[in-house]
Amino acid sequence: MASPKPNLNPVDRIIGFFNPAAGLRRHGARQVLDSINARAHDDSAPNRNRKFYKDRLSPNQIVLQGAAALMAQARHMERNNDIARGILRTMTNNIVGPNGIGIEPQPRRRDGSIHEEYAAALRAAHLEWRKAPEVTGLHTDASMQRLLCRTWLRDGEVFLQELVGTVPGLTHASAVPYSVEMFEADLVPMTFDEGTRIKQGVERNAWGRPIAYYSYKGNPLEGMVPLGFGAQDLKRIPAASVIHVALRDRIGQMRGITEFASIIGRLEDIKDYEDSERIAAKVAAALTAYVKKTNPEGYDPNGTAVDDQGKPIGRDLRLQPGMIIDGLAVGEEIGLIDSTRPNPNVVTFRQGQLRAVAAGVGASYSSIARDYNGTYSAQRQELVEQWINYASLTDAFTGLCIQPGWASFVQAAHISGVVPIPKDVQPGTQDDALFVAQAMPWIDPMKEAQAMIELTKAGFASEVESIRRRGKNPREVLEQIKQWRKEVKREDLIFSSDHANEKGVNPAPPAPDANGQATANAAASAAAQQHAITSMAAGVMAMASREQSPAPVNIELRTTDIESSVKSAINTMAQAHADHIKNISSEMPINITMPEMPININMPEAPAAVVNLTVEPTPVTVNAPAAQVVVNNAHPASAVQTVQRDENDEIISTTTVYQ
């Protein structure tokens, strides 16, 4: 077997022809070099099984060659491909959301605190501006953001021109003289180059920073610009007045390229495959039969079936449910056109292709394919991993579009005098803001809510963070709760949503006095009041019951009114001993003699700082209006009870003398 010929290039052959020794050395050196390259990277050279692409173009050259064609293809797919349209809708909804990216102003004072008054004024002005922020008046701020984001993803870039102050022919829709004009990438010609500073319609300085953009004076797609356009058909817009939102993949890239660049071919293949399978299924669904003729002797030369006398046989073989065909001639049989459609592998193939599409475009597979099968853990794992990509795109869109627009709005509001910057605002912080993006949705609301409650209780999260994770503005939620509490209180309603209505919630402790010390200890005050009312209730029970030593009853204090507390205690005792108390009325008072021991009761949130109730050895009469109790039984109308206690304030004995 002959050995393969060495792979020699023309230069090697020429050198070998004139100087074989030099050609041999050159060939040996080349083999060593090839072996070194092969050991370093096996994929560094092409072979018959793999193509090899050599990227020798700059990022701007690559964009110039394919950006316009890819953008046109992406627009076509948005119009005609349901999957592409669903991808754009899904990504826009998760990046911007239904209400747009919210803005919460946070200007700072010189001491670092938030200037609440200035922030409130900015919020009010911005709320009015959001109704019609752009020059046509066709969009709100939220719809404008969604349209910008959709164009950004589909075309790869979108432009806004900021218009501040008096502009000929333009009437601003709000008190702040600031509006924006949206325009697509077609208005900034990709092929407009002049010298070394102006490339692809963008003028840059020596450091590569854009200083101006060149835009058509009219839309070239609508015939407003002649075919042989030149510099006279363009207008120069300073970069300070332009917001350029672009998807850039490489360093130094000026113009953006569509997010669909890497998945256009796969989306077209999926559509073609589904169209073919759909047509095949339609053909298979139309059942078709034929008459197979195997015996040529029973037919005339024209192929028509004949009887024994040679007369043509007239018949109707249209299929009907339950029909029996018995009119076939000799040598005939009925055949059906069978099909294997619909193909059971279509769903599996489509799912695999859509997973690859989701990986390429950065969207969620479940949202693209509308396939939500799986456990809670699997769904949440996909959502958590995917949400990072949505959050990254939201951050990019906010930094390129929303944040510079907010800074211009604050500046326009100050210059126009609508919302001037206060003197006590720290310079440079007047446009500081918190941008509230779309929150990650909840798969299982009960589990998610319980997790946030536990994190908040443990101090690992704040209430503000919990509200923002639901996509709400904490200030708006607080105002809604505050207003709703007022409405509920005015209507004298009680809801469990108010924690203060829950049983067992103690009143708030008293406020500190001028010396910074609390006027009373809430816990000790409640305990003392509990002890006093329990003692009074014990005397009532001893008088009203035949039992000499009634069982103690715990009373839960819910008010700071001593008379109401005593009334509640008496009613509770009466209900607990209904067998011994025969009649309750308000015709006579009850006289109770307390032990020879003063009791100090410190009531929280009382009108006075501390209320002292001292019980003297003499009988104390408690008159509860409209709640006086008369006991009609065999016992006398009053009793004197003496309680002896030890040094630990424990009751040793109780003696009751009836009068």
HELIX and SHEET records of a PDB file:
HELIX    1   1 PRO A   10  PHE A   18  1                                   9    
HELIX    2   2 PRO A   20  ALA A   40  1                                  21    
HELIX    3   3 ASP A   42  SER A   44  5                                   3    
HELIX    4   4 PRO A   59  ASN A   80  1                                  22    
HELIX    5   5 ASP A   82  ILE A   95  1                                  14    
HELIX    6   6 GLU A  116  TRP A  129  1                                  14    
HELIX    7   7 ASP A  141  ASP A  155  1                                  15    
HELIX    8   8 ALA A  185  LEU A  187  5                                   3    
HELIX    9   9 PRO A  220  GLU A  222  5                                   3    
HELIX   10  10 ALA A  231  ASP A  233  5                                   3    
HELIX   11  11 ALA A  239  SER A  241  5                                   3    
HELIX   12  12 ILE A  264  ALA A  285  1                                  22    
HELIX   13  13 PRO A  296  GLY A  298  5                                   3    
HELIX   14  14 VAL A  346  VAL A  361  1                                  16    
HELIX   15  15 TYR A  365  ALA A  369  1                                   5    
HELIX   16  16 TYR A  376  PHE A  397  1                                  22    
HELIX   17  17 THR A  398  ILE A  402  3                                   5    
HELIX   18  18 GLN A  403  SER A  416  1                                  14    
HELIX   19  19 PRO A  445  ALA A  458  1                                  14    
HELIX   20  20 GLU A  463  ARG A  469  1                                   7    
HELIX   21  21 PRO A  474  ARG A  490  1                                  17    
HELIX   22  22 HIS A  499  ASN A  501  5                                   3    
HELIX   23  23 ALA A  522  ALA A  544  1                                  23    
HELIX   24  24 ILE A  562  ALA A  576  1                                  15    
SHEET    1   A 2 GLY A 102  PRO A 105  0                                        
SHEET    2   A 2 ALA A 433  VAL A 436 -1                                        
SHEET    1   B 3 TYR A 178  PHE A 183  0                                        
SHEET    2   B 3 GLU A 157  VAL A 164 -1                                        
SHEET    3   B 3 VAL A 242  ALA A 246 -1                                        
SHEET    1   C 4 ILE A 198  LYS A 199  0                                        
SHEET    2   C 4 VAL A 202  ARG A 204 -1                                        
SHEET    3   C 4 PRO A 210  TYR A 216 -1                                        
SHEET    4   C 4 LEU A 234  PRO A 238 -1                                        
SHEET    1   D 2 ALA A 289  LYS A 293  0                                        
SHEET    2   D 2 GLU A 332  LEU A 336 -1                                        
SHEET    1   E 2 ILE A 590  ILE A 592  0                                        
SHEET    2   E 2 VAL A 620  VAL A 622 -1                                        
SHEET    1   F 2 ALA A 639  ARG A 645  0                                        
SHEET    2   F 2 ILE A 651  TYR A 658 -1                                        
END                                                                             
